[in-house]
């Protein structure tokens, strides 16, 4: 059987046990893995009986072989790679130092921010407690409002009934007002017609009174003239005849002759 060996950061092999015994770097602590195993595991060479016997039974260091030379070449290359890696790691360590300083500064800022956050969290907790009390008060108010909801609904029902009643009263009042307006319009029309008839009657009466006045004035003037003529005749008959002609006397007023006074007749006023 052959074994894989982990040496100097490399996996080499597989080698037979006698070949492994000639490798100077192969010791009891070397990690080996049995070739062909699928679910095997790495173990120390001292834990394998065959390899332990090979290691303990070699009297002197074996002569180097071509495999040993190849291993040494690979080891030298590996050492060169390790040196380059060490230099890179040193540069990385310096970078890590700078980054560590930056991280420490960032950590300090984070700690300050964390303290500020704790302070804000404490203030927020106080506010949450106040909000809890406010929520309790609001719930109490909501419960009170729910209790008043039934009263509001009953009031709405009463208001709706009252509105319907008022609407009915308004409708009846509108009908009564319409009827009153119709009757008033008819009354006004009848009064207007009556006034028109009265005016027509008054105009007729005025015309008749004016005719009566004119006739009375004509009759009075005619009676006055007849009375004057009769009076003149009586005067002439009563006067003695004189030798010479005398100046005729002016006519006497009707009152002195025993005649009625002439009074103008005014038309009646309606």
C-alpha positions in Angstrom: 0.0 0.0 0.0 1.1 3.6 -0.6 0.6 6.7 1.5 0.2 10.4 0.8 2.2 12.6 3.1 1.7 16.3 4.0 5.2 17.9 4.3 6.2 21.6 4.3 2.8 22.7 3.3 2.6 20.3 0.3 0.9 17.0 -0.3 3.4 14.6 -1.8 3.1 11.0 -2.9 1.8 8.5 -2.9 4.9 6.7 -1.5 5.6 3.2 -0.3 6.6 2.8 3.3 10.3 2.2 2.5 10.4 5.3 0.3 8.9 7.4 3.2 11.5 6.0 5.5 14.3 7.5 3.4 12.8 11.0 3.5 14.6 13.1 6.2 11.5 15.2 6.9 9.3 12.1 7.5 8.8 11.7 11.2 6.2 10.2 13.6 4.4 13.5 13.6 4.1 13.7 9.8 0.5 13.5 8.5 -0.3 10.6 6.2 -3.3 9.5 4.2 -3.8 6.0 2.8 -4.0 6.1 -1.0 -7.4 4.8 -2.4 -9.5 5.6 0.6 -12.5 7.7 -0.1 -13.8 8.4 3.4 -10.5 8.2 5.1 -8.8 10.9 7.3 -5.3 12.3 7.8 -3.4 10.8 10.7 0.0 11.0 12.2 2.6 8.5 10.9 3.2 7.2 14.5 -0.4 6.1 14.7 0.1 3.7 11.8 1.9 0.5 12.9 3.7 -0.2 9.5 5.0 3.3 9.2 6.0 3.5 12.9 8.0 0.3 12.5 9.7 1.8 9.4 10.5 5.0 11.2 11.9 3.2 14.3 13.8 0.6 12.3 16.0 2.9 10.1 19.6 2.8 11.6 21.0 5.8 9.7 19.8 8.4 7.4 19.1 7.0 4.0 20.9 8.1 0.9 19.1 10.8 -1.1 17.1 9.7 -4.1 15.8 11.5 -7.1 12.5 11.9 -5.3 14.4 13.5 -2.4 16.1 15.9 -4.8 12.8 16.8 -6.4 11.4 17.2 -2.9 14.2 19.5 -1.9 13.8 21.5 -5.1 10.1 21.8 -4.4 11.0 22.7 -0.8 13.4 25.5 -2.0 10.7 26.9 -4.3 8.2 26.6 -1.4 10.7 28.5 0.9 11.0 31.2 -1.7 7.2 31.4 -2.0 7.0 31.5 1.8 9.5 34.4 2.0 7.5 36.3 -0.6 4.4 35.5 1.3 6.1 36.6 4.5 7.0 39.9 3.0 3.5 40.3 1.7 2.2 39.4 5.1 4.5 41.9 6.7 3.1 44.6 4.4 -0.3 43.3 5.1 0.4 43.5 8.8 1.5 47.1 8.4 -1.7 47.7 6.5 -3.6 45.8 9.2 -2.0 48.1 11.8 -3.2 51.1 10.0 -6.6 49.5 9.5 -6.6 48.5 13.1 -6.0 52.2 14.1 -8.8 53.2 11.8 -11.0 50.5 13.1 -10.2 51.6 16.7 -11.1 55.1 15.9 -14.3 53.9 14.1 -15.0 51.7 17.1 -14.7 54.8 19.4 -17.1 56.6 17.2 -19.4 53.7 17.2 -19.2 53.5 21.0 -20.1 57.2 21.1 -22.9 56.6 18.7 -24.0 53.6 20.7 -24.1 55.8 23.9 -26.1 58.4 22.0 -28.4 55.6 20.7 -28.8 54.3 24.3 -29.7 57.9 25.4 -32.2 58.2 22.6 -33.5 54.7 23.3 -34.1 55.8 27.0 -35.9 58.9 25.8 -37.9 56.8 23.3 -38.8 54.5 26.1 -40.1 57.5 28.1 -42.0 58.6 25.1 -43.4 55.2 24.6 -44.6 55.1 28.2 -46.2 58.5 27.6 -47.7 57.2 24.4 -49.0 54.2 26.3 -50.7 56.5 28.8 -52.1 58.5 25.9 -53.3 55.3 24.2 -55.0 54.3 27.4 -56.7 57.8 27.6 -57.7 57.5 23.9 -59.2 54.1 24.5 -61.2 55.5 27.4 -62.4 58.3 25.2 -63.3 55.8 22.4 -65.2 53.7 24.9 -67.1 56.9 26.0 -67.8 57.8 22.4 -69.1 54.3 21.7 -71.4 54.7 24.7 -72.6 58.0 23.2 -73.1 56.5 19.8 -76.4 55.0 20.8 -77.6 58.4 22.1 -76.4 60.1 18.9 -78.3 57.6 16.8 -81.5 58.1 18.9 -81.1 61.8 18.6 -80.7 61.4 14.8 -83.9 59.4 14.7 -85.7 62.1 16.7 -84.3 64.8 14.5 -85.4 62.9 11.4 -88.9 62.6 12.8 -88.9 66.3 13.7 -87.6 67.2 10.2 -90.4 65.2 8.7 -93.0 66.9 10.9 -91.6 70.3 10.1 -91.6 69.4 6.4 -95.3 68.4 6.7 -96.1 71.7 8.5 -94.2 73.7 5.9 -96.1 71.9 3.1 -99.4 72.6 4.8 -98.3 76.2 5.5 -97.4 76.6 1.8 -100.8 75.2 0.7 -102.6 77.5 3.2 -100.4 80.5 2.0 -101.2 79.6 -1.6 -104.9 79.4 -0.8 -104.8 82.7 1.1 -102.9 84.4 -1.7 -105.5 83.1 -4.2 -108.4 84.4 -2.0 -106.5 87.7 -1.5 -106.0 88.0 -5.2 -109.7 87.3 -5.8 -110.7 89.8 -3.1 -108.3 92.5 -4.6 -109.8 91.8 -8.0 -113.3 92.1 -6.7 -112.4 95.3 -4.8 -110.7 96.7 -7.9 -113.9 96.0 -9.9 -116.0 97.5 -7.2 -113.8 100.6 -7.1 -114.1 100.8 -10.9 -117.8 100.6 -10.7 -117.9 103.2 -7.9 -115.7 105.5 -10.0 -118.0 105.0 -12.9 -121.0 105.7 -10.7 -119.3 108.8 -9.3 -118.5 110.1 -12.7 -122.1 109.6 -13.8 -123.3 111.4 -10.6 -120.8 114.2 -11.2 -122.0 114.6 -14.8 -125.7 114.6 -13.6 -124.9 117.1 -10.8 -123.1 119.4 -13.3 -126.1 119.2 -15.6 -128.4 120.0 -12.6 -126.2 122.9 -11.7 -126.2 124.3 -15.1 -129.9 124.0 -15.4 -130.4 125.6 -12.0 -128.1 128.5 -12.9 -130.1 128.9 -16.2 -133.4 128.8 -14.3 -132.1 131.2 -11.7 -130.8 133.7 -14.3 -134.1 133.5 -16.2 -136.1 134.0 -12.9 -133.8 137.0 -12.0 -134.4 138.6 -15.4 -138.2 138.1 -15.1 -138.2 139.5 -11.6 -136.1 142.5 -12.7 -138.4 143.2 -15.6 -141.5 142.9 -13.4 -139.9 145.2 -10.8 -139.1 147.8 -13.5 -142.6 147.7 -14.8 -144.0 148.2 -11.2 -141.6 151.1 -10.7 -142.5 152.7 -13.9 -146.2 152.3 -13.1 -145.8 153.8 -9.6 -143.8 156.8 -10.6 -145.6 160.1 -11.5 -145.0 161.5 -14.9 -142.8 164.6 -14.8 -142.6 167.4 -17.2 -139.0 167.0 -18.0 -137.2 163.7 -18.5 -135.2 162.4 -15.5 -132.2 160.2 -15.3 -133.3 156.6 -14.8 -132.5 155.1 -11.4 -130.2 152.0 -11.3 -131.8 148.6 -10.7 -132.3 147.6 -7.1 -130.9 144.4 -5.7 -133.3 141.5 -5.6 -133.3 141.5 -1.8 -134.7 145.0 -1.7 -137.4 144.0 -4.1 -138.4 140.9 -2.0 -136.8 138.4 -4.4 -134.6 135.5 -3.3 -130.8 135.8 -3.6 -129.1 133.8 -6.4 -126.8 131.1 -4.8 -124.4 129.1 -7.0 -124.9 125.3 -6.8 -121.6 123.3 -6.2 -121.4 119.8 -7.6 -121.5 117.0 -5.0 -118.1 115.7 -3.9 -117.8 111.8 -3.7 
